[in-house]
Amino acid sequence: MEKAQKPPCTIKDLEAICENLDLKAPFDVAVFACLTTTFWAVARLREFTIPRLNTFNLTTHVKQSDLNLNVYNRHRNKVAMIFIPWTKVSKSQEEELNWAAQPHT
């Protein structure tokens, strides 16, 4: 049986969640960073999180060392890159997620 699709998260949803976070609290900062990164990178939240602390797996979960802020694209613009060791679609093939500031939009 196929699961019903969930509605997409909107900017309004993102704002509502972020309004309730205390950005002076480390846990809330981590939630904010994960939420905004996955939202603006159009990534699956599950690919950036783990269900429980004791389920962390080095081969399938994103680690702090998978973040690289010193990457440049072919146009020499600085971009951020996160290495994702496992994705829902690929099941095993790693992926690089890149994003950059959009100063002209």
Gaussian input, Z-matrix of N, CA and C with variables (Angstrom, degrees):
# hf/3-21g

backbone

0 1
 N
 C     1     B1
 C     2     B2     1     A1
 N     3     B3     2     A2     1     D1
 C     4     B4     3     A3     2     D2
 C     5     B5     4     A4     3     D3
 N     6     B6     5     A5     4     D4
 C     7     B7     6     A6     5     D5
 C     8     B8     7     A7     6     D6
 N     9     B9     8     A8     7     D7
 C    10    B10     9     A9     8     D8
 C    11    B11    10    A10     9     D9
 N    12    B12    11    A11    10    D10
 C    13    B13    12    A12    11    D11
 C    14    B14    13    A13    12    D12
 N    15    B15    14    A14    13    D13
 C    16    B16    15    A15    14    D14
 C    17    B17    16    A16    15    D15
 N    18    B18    17    A17    16    D16
 C    19    B19    18    A18    17    D17
 C    20    B20    19    A19    18    D18
 N    21    B21    20    A20    19    D19
 C    22    B22    21    A21    20    D20
 C    23    B23    22    A22    21    D21
 N    24    B24    23    A23    22    D22
 C    25    B25    24    A24    23    D23
 C    26    B26    25    A25    24    D24
 N    27    B27    26    A26    25    D25
 C    28    B28    27    A27    26    D26
 C    29    B29    28    A28    27    D27
 N    30    B30    29    A29    28    D28
 C    31    B31    30    A30    29    D29
 C    32    B32    31    A31    30    D30
 N    33    B33    32    A32    31    D31
 C    34    B34    33    A33    32    D32
 C    35    B35    34    A34    33    D33
 N    36    B36    35    A35    34    D34
 C    37    B37    36    A36    35    D35
 C    38    B38    37    A37    36    D36
 N    39    B39    38    A38    37    D37
 C    40    B40    39    A39    38    D38
 C    41    B41    40    A40    39    D39
 N    42    B42    41    A41    40    D40
 C    43    B43    42    A42    41    D41
 C    44    B44    43    A43    42    D42
 N    45    B45    44    A44    43    D43
 C    46    B46    45    A45    44    D44
 C    47    B47    46    A46    45    D45
 N    48    B48    47    A47    46    D46
 C    49    B49    48    A48    47    D47
 C    50    B50    49    A49    48    D48
 N    51    B51    50    A50    49    D49
 C    52    B52    51    A51    50    D50
 C    53    B53    52    A52    51    D51
 N    54    B54    53    A53    52    D52
 C    55    B55    54    A54    53    D53
 C    56    B56    55    A55    54    D54
 N    57    B57    56    A56    55    D55
 C    58    B58    57    A57    56    D56
 C    59    B59    58    A58    57    D57
 N    60    B60    59    A59    58    D58
 C    61    B61    60    A60    59    D59
 C    62    B62    61    A61    60    D60
 N    63    B63    62    A62    61    D61
 C    64    B64    63    A63    62    D62
 C    65    B65    64    A64    63    D63
 N    66    B66    65    A65    64    D64
 C    67    B67    66    A66    65    D65
 C    68    B68    67    A67    66    D66
 N    69    B69    68    A68    67    D67
 C    70    B70    69    A69    68    D68
 C    71    B71    70    A70    69    D69
 N    72    B72    71    A71    70    D70
 C    73    B73    72    A72    71    D71
 C    74    B74    73    A73    72    D72
 N    75    B75    74    A74    73    D73
 C    76    B76    75    A75    74    D74
 C    77    B77    76    A76    75    D75
 N    78    B78    77    A77    76    D76
 C    79    B79    78    A78    77    D77
 C    80    B80    79    A79    78    D78
 N    81    B81    80    A80    79    D79
 C    82    B82    81    A81    80    D80
 C    83    B83    82    A82    81    D81
 N    84    B84    83    A83    82    D82
 C    85    B85    84    A84    83    D83
 C    86    B86    85    A85    84    D84
 N    87    B87    86    A86    85    D85
 C    88    B88    87    A87    86    D86
 C    89    B89    88    A88    87    D87
 N    90    B90    89    A89    88    D88
 C    91    B91    90    A90    89    D89
 C    92    B92    91    A91    90    D90
 N    93    B93    92    A92    91    D91
 C    94    B94    93    A93    92    D92
 C    95    B95    94    A94    93    D93
 N    96    B96    95    A95    94    D94
 C    97    B97    96    A96    95    D95
 C    98    B98    97    A97    96    D96
 N    99    B99    98    A98    97    D97
 C   100   B100    99    A99    98    D98
 C   101   B101   100   A100    99    D99
 N   102   B102   101   A101   100   D100
 C   103   B103   102   A102   101   D101
 C   104   B104   103   A103   102   D102
 N   105   B105   104   A104   103   D103
 C   106   B106   105   A105   104   D104
 C   107   B107   106   A106   105   D105
 N   108   B108   107   A107   106   D106
 C   109   B109   108   A108   107   D107
 C   110   B110   109   A109   108   D108
 N   111   B111   110   A110   109   D109
 C   112   B112   111   A111   110   D110
 C   113   B113   112   A112   111   D111
 N   114   B114   113   A113   112   D112
 C   115   B115   114   A114   113   D113
 C   116   B116   115   A115   114   D114
 N   117   B117   116   A116   115   D115
 C   118   B118   117   A117   116   D116
 C   119   B119   118   A118   117   D117
 N   120   B120   119   A119   118   D118
 C   121   B121   120   A120   119   D119
 C   122   B122   121   A121   120   D120
 N   123   B123   122   A122   121   D121
 C   124   B124   123   A123   122   D122
 C   125   B125   124   A124   123   D123
 N   126   B126   125   A125   124   D124
 C   127   B127   126   A126   125   D125
 C   128   B128   127   A127   126   D126
 N   129   B129   128   A128   127   D127
 C   130   B130   129   A129   128   D128
 C   131   B131   130   A130   129   D129
 N   132   B132   131   A131   130   D130
 C   133   B133   132   A132   131   D131
 C   134   B134   133   A133   132   D132
 N   135   B135   134   A134   133   D133
 C   136   B136   135   A135   134   D134
 C   137   B137   136   A136   135   D135
 N   138   B138   137   A137   136   D136
 C   139   B139   138   A138   137   D137
 C   140   B140   139   A139   138   D138
 N   141   B141   140   A140   139   D139
 C   142   B142   141   A141   140   D140
 C   143   B143   142   A142   141   D141
 N   144   B144   143   A143   142   D142
 C   145   B145   144   A144   143   D143
 C   146   B146   145   A145   144   D144
 N   147   B147   146   A146   145   D145
 C   148   B148   147   A147   146   D146
 C   149   B149   148   A148   147   D147
 N   150   B150   149   A149   148   D148
 C   151   B151   150   A150   149   D149
 C   152   B152   151   A151   150   D150
 N   153   B153   152   A152   151   D151
 C   154   B154   153   A153   152   D152
 C   155   B155   154   A154   153   D153
 N   156   B156   155   A155   154   D154
 C   157   B157   156   A156   155   D155
 C   158   B158   157   A157   156   D156
 N   159   B159   158   A158   157   D157
 C   160   B160   159   A159   158   D158
 C   161   B161   160   A160   159   D159
 N   162   B162   161   A161   160   D160
 C   163   B163   162   A162   161   D161
 C   164   B164   163   A163   162   D162
 N   165   B165   164   A164   163   D163
 C   166   B166   165   A165   164   D164
 C   167   B167   166   A166   165   D165
 N   168   B168   167   A167   166   D166
 C   169   B169   168   A168   167   D167
 C   170   B170   169   A169   168   D168
 N   171   B171   170   A170   169   D169
 C   172   B172   171   A171   170   D170
 C   173   B173   172   A172   171   D171
 N   174   B174   173   A173   172   D172
 C   175   B175   174   A174   173   D173
 C   176   B176   175   A175   174   D174
 N   177   B177   176   A176   175   D175
 C   178   B178   177   A177   176   D176
 C   179   B179   178   A178   177   D177
 N   180   B180   179   A179   178   D178
 C   181   B181   180   A180   179   D179
 C   182   B182   181   A181   180   D180
 N   183   B183   182   A182   181   D181
 C   184   B184   183   A183   182   D182
 C   185   B185   184   A184   183   D183
 N   186   B186   185   A185   184   D184
 C   187   B187   186   A186   185   D185
 C   188   B188   187   A187   186   D186
 N   189   B189   188   A188   187   D187
 C   190   B190   189   A189   188   D188
 C   191   B191   190   A190   189   D189
 N   192   B192   191   A191   190   D190
 C   193   B193   192   A192   191   D191
 C   194   B194   193   A193   192   D192
 N   195   B195   194   A194   193   D193
 C   196   B196   195   A195   194   D194
 C   197   B197   196   A196   195   D195
 N   198   B198   197   A197   196   D196
 C   199   B199   198   A198   197   D197
 C   200   B200   199   A199   198   D198
 N   201   B201   200   A200   199   D199
 C   202   B202   201   A201   200   D200
 C   203   B203   202   A202   201   D201
 N   204   B204   203   A203   202   D202
 C   205   B205   204   A204   203   D203
 C   206   B206   205   A205   204   D204
 N   207   B207   206   A206   205   D205
 C   208   B208   207   A207   206   D206
 C   209   B209   208   A208   207   D207
 N   210   B210   209   A209   208   D208
 C   211   B211   210   A210   209   D209
 C   212   B212   211   A211   210   D210
 N   213   B213   212   A212   211   D211
 C   214   B214   213   A213   212   D212
 C   215   B215   214   A214   213   D213
 N   216   B216   215   A215   214   D214
 C   217   B217   216   A216   215   D215
 C   218   B218   217   A217   216   D216
 N   219   B219   218   A218   217   D217
 C   220   B220   219   A219   218   D218
 C   221   B221   220   A220   219   D219
 N   222   B222   221   A221   220   D220
 C   223   B223   222   A222   221   D221
 C   224   B224   223   A223   222   D222
 N   225   B225   224   A224   223   D223
 C   226   B226   225   A225   224   D224
 C   227   B227   226   A226   225   D225
 N   228   B228   227   A227   226   D226
 C   229   B229   228   A228   227   D227
 C   230   B230   229   A229   228   D228
 N   231   B231   230   A230   229   D229
 C   232   B232   231   A231   230   D230
 C   233   B233   232   A232   231   D231
 N   234   B234   233   A233   232   D232
 C   235   B235   234   A234   233   D233
 C   236   B236   235   A235   234   D234
 N   237   B237   236   A236   235   D235
 C   238   B238   237   A237   236   D236
 C   239   B239   238   A238   237   D237
 N   240   B240   239   A239   238   D238
 C   241   B241   240   A240   239   D239
 C   242   B242   241   A241   240   D240
 N   243   B243   242   A242   241   D241
 C   244   B244   243   A243   242   D242
 C   245   B245   244   A244   243   D243
 N   246   B246   245   A245   244   D244
 C   247   B247   246   A246   245   D245
 C   248   B248   247   A247   246   D246
 N   249   B249   248   A248   247   D247
 C   250   B250   249   A249   248   D248
 C   251   B251   250   A250   249   D249
 N   252   B252   251   A251   250   D250
 C   253   B253   252   A252   251   D251
 C   254   B254   253   A253   252   D252
 N   255   B255   254   A254   253   D253
 C   256   B256   255   A255   254   D254
 C   257   B257   256   A256   255   D255
 N   258   B258   257   A257   256   D256
 C   259   B259   258   A258   257   D257
 C   260   B260   259   A259   258   D258
 N   261   B261   260   A260   259   D259
 C   262   B262   261   A261   260   D260
 C   263   B263   262   A262   261   D261
 N   264   B264   263   A263   262   D262
 C   265   B265   264   A264   263   D263
 C   266   B266   265   A265   264   D264
 N   267   B267   266   A266   265   D265
 C   268   B268   267   A267   266   D266
 C   269   B269   268   A268   267   D267
 N   270   B270   269   A269   268   D268
 C   271   B271   270   A270   269   D269
 C   272   B272   271   A271   270   D270
 N   273   B273   272   A272   271   D271
 C   274   B274   273   A273   272   D272
 C   275   B275   274   A274   273   D273
 N   276   B276   275   A275   274   D274
 C   277   B277   276   A276   275   D275
 C   278   B278   277   A277   276   D276
 N   279   B279   278   A278   277   D277
 C   280   B280   279   A279   278   D278
 C   281   B281   280   A280   279   D279
 N   282   B282   281   A281   280   D280
 C   283   B283   282   A282   281   D281
 C   284   B284   283   A283   282   D282
 N   285   B285   284   A284   283   D283
 C   286   B286   285   A285   284   D284
 C   287   B287   286   A286   285   D285
 N   288   B288   287   A287   286   D286
 C   289   B289   288   A288   287   D287
 C   290   B290   289   A289   288   D288
 N   291   B291   290   A290   289   D289
 C   292   B292   291   A291   290   D290
 C   293   B293   292   A292   291   D291
 N   294   B294   293   A293   292   D292
 C   295   B295   294   A294   293   D293
 C   296   B296   295   A295   294   D294
 N   297   B297   296   A296   295   D295
 C   298   B298   297   A297   296   D296
 C   299   B299   298   A298   297   D297
 N   300   B300   299   A299   298   D298
 C   301   B301   300   A300   299   D299
 C   302   B302   301   A301   300   D300
 N   303   B303   302   A302   301   D301
 C   304   B304   303   A303   302   D302
 C   305   B305   304   A304   303   D303
 N   306   B306   305   A305   304   D304
 C   307   B307   306   A306   305   D305
 C   308   B308   307   A307   306   D306
 N   309   B309   308   A308   307   D307
 C   310   B310   309   A309   308   D308
 C   311   B311   310   A310   309   D309
 N   312   B312   311   A311   310   D310
 C   313   B313   312   A312   311   D311
 C   314   B314   313   A313   312   D312

   B1=1.4467
   B2=1.5325
   B3=1.3028
   B4=1.4579
   B5=1.5296
   B6=1.3254
   B7=1.4642
   B8=1.5297
   B9=1.3145
   B10=1.4592
   B11=1.5207
   B12=1.3211
   B13=1.4607
   B14=1.5179
   B15=1.3199
   B16=1.4570
   B17=1.5250
   B18=1.3307
   B19=1.4727
   B20=1.5259
   B21=1.3250
   B22=1.4645
   B23=1.5275
   B24=1.3058
   B25=1.4613
   B26=1.5325
   B27=1.3087
   B28=1.4664
   B29=1.5319
   B30=1.3020
   B31=1.4694
   B32=1.5336
   B33=1.3124
   B34=1.4768
   B35=1.5328
   B36=1.3355
   B37=1.4725
   B38=1.5229
   B39=1.3144
   B40=1.4662
   B41=1.5259
   B42=1.3235
   B43=1.4678
   B44=1.5252
   B45=1.3371
   B46=1.4655
   B47=1.5226
   B48=1.3217
   B49=1.4704
   B50=1.5195
   B51=1.3216
   B52=1.4665
   B53=1.5253
   B54=1.3256
   B55=1.4700
   B56=1.5311
   B57=1.3168
   B58=1.4581
   B59=1.5199
   B60=1.3129
   B61=1.4634
   B62=1.5201
   B63=1.3142
   B64=1.4557
   B65=1.5259
   B66=1.3235
   B67=1.4571
   B68=1.5280
   B69=1.3301
   B70=1.4636
   B71=1.5302
   B72=1.3260
   B73=1.4641
   B74=1.5339
   B75=1.3296
   B76=1.4711
   B77=1.5318
   B78=1.3351
   B79=1.4599
   B80=1.5247
   B81=1.3324
   B82=1.4612
   B83=1.5309
   B84=1.3212
   B85=1.4703
   B86=1.5251
   B87=1.3225
   B88=1.4636
   B89=1.5358
   B90=1.3233
   B91=1.4671
   B92=1.5285
   B93=1.3301
   B94=1.4631
   B95=1.5311
   B96=1.3268
   B97=1.4663
   B98=1.5187
   B99=1.3150
   B100=1.4664
   B101=1.5276
   B102=1.3044
   B103=1.4575
   B104=1.5272
   B105=1.3131
   B106=1.4637
   B107=1.5279
   B108=1.3239
   B109=1.4678
   B110=1.5190
   B111=1.3082
   B112=1.4669
   B113=1.5272
   B114=1.3235
   B115=1.4634
   B116=1.5259
   B117=1.3250
   B118=1.4636
   B119=1.5252
   B120=1.3036
   B121=1.4708
   B122=1.5312
   B123=1.3233
   B124=1.4572
   B125=1.5337
   B126=1.3162
   B127=1.4655
   B128=1.5296
   B129=1.2900
   B130=1.4644
   B131=1.5251
   B132=1.3122
   B133=1.4613
   B134=1.5213
   B135=1.3130
   B136=1.4678
   B137=1.5250
   B138=1.3236
   B139=1.4665
   B140=1.5300
   B141=1.3297
   B142=1.4605
   B143=1.5181
   B144=1.3096
   B145=1.4587
   B146=1.5330
   B147=1.3208
   B148=1.4614
   B149=1.5214
   B150=1.3387
   B151=1.4708
   B152=1.5308
   B153=1.3347
   B154=1.4747
   B155=1.5227
   B156=1.3188
   B157=1.4666
   B158=1.5213
   B159=1.3127
   B160=1.4594
   B161=1.5318
   B162=1.3441
   B163=1.4618
   B164=1.5230
   B165=1.3299
   B166=1.4611
   B167=1.5284
   B168=1.3289
   B169=1.4545
   B170=1.5311
   B171=1.3159
   B172=1.4694
   B173=1.5257
   B174=1.3174
   B175=1.4656
   B176=1.5227
   B177=1.3312
   B178=1.4676
   B179=1.5256
   B180=1.3227
   B181=1.4627
   B182=1.5370
   B183=1.3217
   B184=1.4642
   B185=1.5229
   B186=1.3341
   B187=1.4630
   B188=1.5278
   B189=1.2997
   B190=1.4571
   B191=1.5286
   B192=1.3173
   B193=1.4720
   B194=1.5272
   B195=1.3358
   B196=1.4619
   B197=1.5267
   B198=1.3114
   B199=1.4626
   B200=1.5217
   B201=1.3254
   B202=1.4598
   B203=1.5246
   B204=1.3175
   B205=1.4611
   B206=1.5294
   B207=1.3132
   B208=1.4683
   B209=1.5192
   B210=1.3306
   B211=1.4516
   B212=1.5223
   B213=1.3136
   B214=1.4656
   B215=1.5192
   B216=1.3353
   B217=1.4575
   B218=1.5284
   B219=1.3258
   B220=1.4654
   B221=1.5273
   B222=1.3294
   B223=1.4627
   B224=1.5333
   B225=1.3380
   B226=1.4637
   B227=1.5324
   B228=1.3228
   B229=1.4635
   B230=1.5239
   B231=1.3205
   B232=1.4636
   B233=1.5199
   B234=1.3233
   B235=1.4600
   B236=1.5221
   B237=1.3031
   B238=1.4580
   B239=1.5199
   B240=1.3278
   B241=1.4599
   B242=1.5198
   B243=1.3193
   B244=1.4660
   B245=1.5205
   B246=1.3083
   B247=1.4554
   B248=1.5286
   B249=1.3261
   B250=1.4609
   B251=1.5220
   B252=1.3457
   B253=1.4593
   B254=1.5287
   B255=1.3367
   B256=1.4613
   B257=1.5137
   B258=1.3217
   B259=1.4584
   B260=1.5239
   B261=1.2983
   B262=1.4645
   B263=1.5245
   B264=1.3058
   B265=1.4636
   B266=1.5259
   B267=1.3311
   B268=1.4662
   B269=1.5172
   B270=1.3267
   B271=1.4665
   B272=1.5326
   B273=1.3007
   B274=1.4668
   B275=1.5188
   B276=1.3027
   B277=1.4577
   B278=1.5325
   B279=1.3227
   B280=1.4610
   B281=1.5239
   B282=1.3270
   B283=1.4447
   B284=1.5233
   B285=1.3037
   B286=1.4630
   B287=1.5146
   B288=1.3080
   B289=1.4495
   B290=1.5230
   B291=1.3173
   B292=1.4635
   B293=1.5182
   B294=1.3130
   B295=1.4474
   B296=1.5146
   B297=1.3457
   B298=1.4631
   B299=1.5201
   B300=1.3012
   B301=1.4680
   B302=1.5130
   B303=1.3253
   B304=1.4572
   B305=1.5304
   B306=1.3276
   B307=1.4652
   B308=1.5160
   B309=1.3148
   B310=1.4610
   B311=1.5284
   B312=1.3330
   B313=1.4644
   B314=1.5041
   A1=109.41
   A2=116.19
   A3=121.65
   A4=110.91
   A5=115.50
   A6=120.35
   A7=110.02
   A8=115.66
   A9=120.17
   A10=109.04
   A11=116.34
   A12=119.62
   A13=110.12
   A14=114.60
   A15=120.70
   A16=108.26
   A17=116.98
   A18=118.01
   A19=109.42
   A20=116.70
   A21=119.05
   A22=111.45
   A23=114.60
   A24=121.25
   A25=107.64
   A26=116.71
   A27=120.83
   A28=110.05
   A29=115.39
   A30=119.98
   A31=109.70
   A32=116.62
   A33=120.62
   A34=110.22
   A35=117.06
   A36=121.05
   A37=110.17
   A38=115.53
   A39=121.35
   A40=110.52
   A41=116.92
   A42=121.03
   A43=111.45
   A44=116.99
   A45=120.90
   A46=111.01
   A47=116.70
   A48=119.87
   A49=110.18
   A50=116.67
   A51=120.99
   A52=112.78
   A53=117.58
   A54=120.97
   A55=111.50
   A56=117.13
   A57=121.62
   A58=113.48
   A59=116.87
   A60=120.98
   A61=110.11
   A62=116.46
   A63=122.71
   A64=106.84
   A65=117.33
   A66=120.87
   A67=113.88
   A68=116.48
   A69=120.75
   A70=110.12
   A71=116.30
   A72=121.90
   A73=109.09
   A74=118.27
   A75=121.32
   A76=114.68
   A77=118.05
   A78=120.06
   A79=110.95
   A80=116.63
   A81=120.62
   A82=111.38
   A83=117.03
   A84=120.27
   A85=109.68
   A86=117.24
   A87=121.19
   A88=110.65
   A89=116.91
   A90=121.21
   A91=109.43
   A92=116.86
   A93=122.23
   A94=110.74
   A95=116.81
   A96=120.90
   A97=111.61
   A98=116.66
   A99=121.00
   A100=110.75
   A101=116.61
   A102=121.50
   A103=111.86
   A104=117.17
   A105=119.46
   A106=111.91
   A107=117.33
   A108=120.01
   A109=110.45
   A110=116.95
   A111=118.98
   A112=111.60
   A113=116.50
   A114=119.85
   A115=110.93
   A116=117.06
   A117=120.25
   A118=112.90
   A119=117.92
   A120=120.56
   A121=110.94
   A122=116.89
   A123=123.21
   A124=109.54
   A125=114.40
   A126=121.51
   A127=109.24
   A128=115.20
   A129=120.47
   A130=109.28
   A131=116.09
   A132=121.18
   A133=110.77
   A134=117.52
   A135=121.83
   A136=112.19
   A137=117.54
   A138=120.44
   A139=111.95
   A140=116.83
   A141=121.96
   A142=113.13
   A143=117.32
   A144=120.70
   A145=110.53
   A146=115.56
   A147=121.28
   A148=107.80
   A149=117.77
   A150=119.05
   A151=113.66
   A152=116.40
   A153=121.79
   A154=108.31
   A155=116.89
   A156=120.38
   A157=112.77
   A158=117.62
   A159=119.74
   A160=113.54
   A161=117.69
   A162=120.60
   A163=112.77
   A164=117.48
   A165=120.33
   A166=110.63
   A167=115.80
   A168=122.28
   A169=108.69
   A170=117.86
   A171=122.31
   A172=113.49
   A173=117.14
   A174=119.76
   A175=113.94
   A176=117.93
   A177=119.08
   A178=114.72
   A179=118.57
   A180=120.16
   A181=112.46
   A182=114.80
   A183=121.64
   A184=109.21
   A185=114.45
   A186=121.52
   A187=109.48
   A188=117.35
   A189=121.15
   A190=110.38
   A191=116.97
   A192=120.54
   A193=112.40
   A194=118.35
   A195=121.88
   A196=112.91
   A197=117.12
   A198=122.38
   A199=109.39
   A200=116.04
   A201=121.09
   A202=107.91
   A203=116.40
   A204=121.63
   A205=112.51
   A206=117.40
   A207=121.61
   A208=111.46
   A209=115.94
   A210=122.38
   A211=108.11
   A212=115.72
   A213=121.20
   A214=108.63
   A215=116.12
   A216=118.71
   A217=110.21
   A218=117.24
   A219=120.68
   A220=113.24
   A221=117.20
   A222=121.33
   A223=112.05
   A224=115.20
   A225=123.57
   A226=113.77
   A227=115.68
   A228=120.81
   A229=108.25
   A230=115.73
   A231=119.75
   A232=109.20
   A233=115.80
   A234=121.93
   A235=108.89
   A236=115.45
   A237=121.22
   A238=107.38
   A239=116.45
   A240=120.71
   A241=109.33
   A242=115.17
   A243=121.23
   A244=107.12
   A245=114.84
   A246=122.02
   A247=107.39
   A248=116.93
   A249=121.57
   A250=107.41
   A251=117.80
   A252=119.93
   A253=114.95
   A254=117.55
   A255=120.89
   A256=108.33
   A257=117.54
   A258=120.65
   A259=109.73
   A260=115.80
   A261=121.82
   A262=110.40
   A263=115.79
   A264=120.32
   A265=111.84
   A266=117.09
   A267=119.99
   A268=113.22
   A269=117.43
   A270=125.11
   A271=113.90
   A272=118.86
   A273=119.34
   A274=112.48
   A275=116.97
   A276=119.57
   A277=110.68
   A278=115.24
   A279=119.13
   A280=110.48
   A281=114.02
   A282=120.55
   A283=108.83
   A284=116.62
   A285=121.66
   A286=107.90
   A287=115.45
   A288=121.70
   A289=107.11
   A290=116.61
   A291=121.73
   A292=109.97
   A293=116.30
   A294=120.20
   A295=109.11
   A296=114.42
   A297=120.30
   A298=109.98
   A299=114.63
   A300=120.33
   A301=108.55
   A302=116.04
   A303=121.69
   A304=107.94
   A305=117.61
   A306=120.13
   A307=114.65
   A308=118.55
   A309=121.03
   A310=113.43
   A311=116.99
   A312=118.55
   A313=111.30
   D1=133.24
   D2=-176.97
   D3=-83.90
   D4=137.75
   D5=177.83
   D6=-73.92
   D7=145.76
   D8=175.67
   D9=-69.54
   D10=139.87
   D11=179.14
   D12=-69.96
   D13=142.58
   D14=177.67
   D15=-87.91
   D16=148.54
   D17=177.58
   D18=-68.25
   D19=150.80
   D20=-179.71
   D21=-69.82
   D22=152.86
   D23=174.86
   D24=-74.47
   D25=136.36
   D26=-179.26
   D27=-110.29
   D28=169.82
   D29=176.37
   D30=-60.96
   D31=-35.98
   D32=177.92
   D33=-62.06
   D34=-40.96
   D35=176.68
   D36=-63.05
   D37=-45.52
   D38=-179.99
   D39=-59.21
   D40=-45.54
   D41=179.23
   D42=-62.20
   D43=-41.62
   D44=-179.39
   D45=-62.52
   D46=-41.92
   D47=178.42
   D48=-66.77
   D49=-47.92
   D50=-175.61
   D51=-65.19
   D52=-29.80
   D53=177.27
   D54=-62.64
   D55=-23.34
   D56=-177.40
   D57=-99.86
   D58=9.91
   D59=178.37
   D60=-100.39
   D61=145.99
   D62=175.04
   D63=-101.63
   D64=102.29
   D65=-175.13
   D66=-74.25
   D67=11.28
   D68=170.15
   D69=-101.57
   D70=-8.47
   D71=179.74
   D72=-96.81
   D73=123.97
   D74=-176.49
   D75=-52.53
   D76=-42.55
   D77=179.84
   D78=-62.42
   D79=-44.80
   D80=-179.70
   D81=-65.70
   D82=-35.10
   D83=176.19
   D84=-63.95
   D85=-41.20
   D86=178.50
   D87=-64.08
   D88=-42.32
   D89=177.89
   D90=-61.99
   D91=-46.43
   D92=179.46
   D93=-59.04
   D94=-46.78
   D95=-179.07
   D96=-62.40
   D97=-45.59
   D98=-179.81
   D99=-65.38
   D100=-45.51
   D101=-178.03
   D102=-63.89
   D103=-48.69
   D104=-178.16
   D105=-70.39
   D106=-34.80
   D107=177.74
   D108=-64.00
   D109=-49.08
   D110=-178.73
   D111=-66.82
   D112=-36.01
   D113=179.70
   D114=-64.65
   D115=-55.03
   D116=-175.20
   D117=-74.62
   D118=-21.21
   D119=176.40
   D120=-90.30
   D121=-1.39
   D122=-178.20
   D123=52.40
   D124=51.49
   D125=-179.06
   D126=-111.15
   D127=163.93
   D128=176.60
   D129=-82.32
   D130=129.43
   D131=-178.85
   D132=-57.57
   D133=-36.18
   D134=-178.25
   D135=-63.91
   D136=-24.84
   D137=179.48
   D138=-78.54
   D139=-8.51
   D140=179.75
   D141=-114.95
   D142=-2.27
   D143=-176.03
   D144=-130.58
   D145=168.97
   D146=174.90
   D147=-124.71
   D148=148.83
   D149=-177.59
   D150=-68.65
   D151=-34.48
   D152=179.76
   D153=-149.18
   D154=152.62
   D155=-178.60
   D156=-57.60
   D157=-36.63
   D158=-176.77
   D159=-80.10
   D160=5.49
   D161=178.55
   D162=-105.65
   D163=5.85
   D164=-178.41
   D165=-61.70
   D166=134.23
   D167=-179.29
   D168=-132.70
   D169=120.22
   D170=-178.32
   D171=-57.42
   D172=-29.93
   D173=-175.44
   D174=-85.18
   D175=-15.42
   D176=-178.31
   D177=-122.45
   D178=-16.80
   D179=-175.84
   D180=-106.51
   D181=147.43
   D182=177.32
   D183=-69.23
   D184=137.49
   D185=178.75
   D186=-118.74
   D187=163.09
   D188=178.33
   D189=-57.18
   D190=-35.90
   D191=-179.69
   D192=-69.56
   D193=-10.26
   D194=177.85
   D195=-83.06
   D196=-4.44
   D197=177.88
   D198=-93.24
   D199=129.13
   D200=177.51
   D201=-130.21
   D202=116.55
   D203=-179.10
   D204=-97.98
   D205=3.71
   D206=-178.52
   D207=-114.84
   D208=54.63
   D209=-179.77
   D210=-117.53
   D211=143.81
   D212=177.88
   D213=-124.13
   D214=137.99
   D215=179.13
   D216=-83.63
   D217=-176.73
   D218=-175.64
   D219=-65.19
   D220=-16.24
   D221=177.57
   D222=-96.99
   D223=9.45
   D224=179.52
   D225=67.02
   D226=26.32
   D227=173.71
   D228=-91.70
   D229=137.87
   D230=178.89
   D231=-72.35
   D232=132.14
   D233=178.96
   D234=-131.07
   D235=161.19
   D236=172.84
   D237=-100.47
   D238=144.59
   D239=-179.16
   D240=-134.58
   D241=134.00
   D242=172.77
   D243=-120.34
   D244=128.84
   D245=175.98
   D246=-85.39
   D247=123.36
   D248=178.38
   D249=-109.18
   D250=112.33
   D251=-175.16
   D252=-71.29
   D253=-19.67
   D254=-177.28
   D255=-149.10
   D256=137.53
   D257=175.59
   D258=-127.41
   D259=158.03
   D260=179.63
   D261=-60.13
   D262=-38.98
   D263=-176.84
   D264=-75.03
   D265=-48.02
   D266=-174.70
   D267=-80.88
   D268=-27.01
   D269=-177.31
   D270=67.45
   D271=-24.91
   D272=179.45
   D273=-147.56
   D274=-31.15
   D275=-175.65
   D276=-74.35
   D277=127.53
   D278=-179.36
   D279=-70.22
   D280=165.59
   D281=-177.63
   D282=-144.64
   D283=149.87
   D284=173.48
   D285=-108.10
   D286=129.48
   D287=178.11
   D288=-107.84
   D289=121.66
   D290=-177.77
   D291=-118.09
   D292=144.13
   D293=172.24
   D294=-152.16
   D295=157.93
   D296=-175.81
   D297=-144.96
   D298=161.88
   D299=174.71
   D300=-62.77
   D301=147.34
   D302=178.92
   D303=-118.87
   D304=74.12
   D305=-173.27
   D306=-68.87
   D307=-17.43
   D308=-174.91
   D309=-102.70
   D310=11.20
   D311=-178.88
   D312=-107.30

